[in-house]
Amino acid sequence: MILVTGASGSLGRFVLEEVQKSGVPHIALYRSEEDARKVPAGTKAVFGDFADKASLARALAGVDSLFLVCSPIPALVELESNVIDVAKESGVRFVLLNSALGAADYPKSFPSWHRAVEDKLKGSGLEYSILRPNAFMQNILAYMAPSIRKEGAFYAAMGEAKTSFIDARDIARVAATILNAPGEHAGKIYELNGPEAVTNGELAARISRVAKRPVQFIDIPESAQRASMLGLGMPEWQVDALLDLQRYYTGGQGGEVTDVLEMLLGREPTRLDAFLAEFAESFRNEAAK
């Protein structure tokens, strides 16, 4: 029995879809009973709160393998540690942890939180594998597309730094493959990068082509980006963490291209141009639609 956490989240929902396709018995964990009522046909839904060990124990009863993912919040280490503790007590044999790029060597921001959870998992006695994915292509839709639709531009203090974007659906396919054959991947850590790396300027040019409208990347001072993020209502801790992570990328660490993802998928990963073309409507202004 496989349990997928974060089943309504930006990655977990894709993992759930892939596990469904495999036909193995599985459970989807939701943080709210309302979300649990939206479970896809053929999937058992359970309610579980990472802060409530009793609810986790109920959810993990009879589970063999667990996909563990958590939103990047300050309580991440505590919450995911709770899940690991209860998984151990409940007889779970294998945990696939979604971590983050930089967990190996960046002692700040989100990567440092994920590293603490990695260390917890390694010391738990459970069999495990760990995924460290680069930035999701879906982040382009979430964070850049709104200003592109409105202004024909997106902004960041990134300069000429490159990012090797990865489609979250490819990560999900890898996750399902590992969950279906955990013995082949136990103890392994996979750094997942996309098949090419681009600067934000290059990204803007590619979006321009698929959207059939001019799109610019505007490099701004970090102070201006910080003020903009705070002005959008983002909490200060999140702004600080995101800018810290951005510094990691501007240092060049986000631009690595490897073949690990292709090896695990058994096919070429999704190319950035194909992803942008699939979601071209997301970049067009309302007047053009």
Secondary structure, 3 states (H helix, E strand, C coil): CEEECCCCCCCHHHHHHHHHHHCCCEEEEECCHHHHCCCCCCCEEEECCCCCHHHHHHHHCCCCEEEECCCCCCCHHHHHHHHHHHHHHHCCCEEEEECCCCCCCCCCHHHHHHHHHHHHHHCCCCEEEEEEECCECHHHHHHHHHHHHHHCEEEECCCCCEECCECHHHHHHHHHHHHHCHHHCCCCEEEECCCCCEEHHHHHHHHHHHHCCCCEEEECCHHHHHHHHHHCCCCHHHHHHHHHHHHHHHCCHHHCCCCHHHHHHCCCCCCHHHHHHHCHHHHCCHHHC
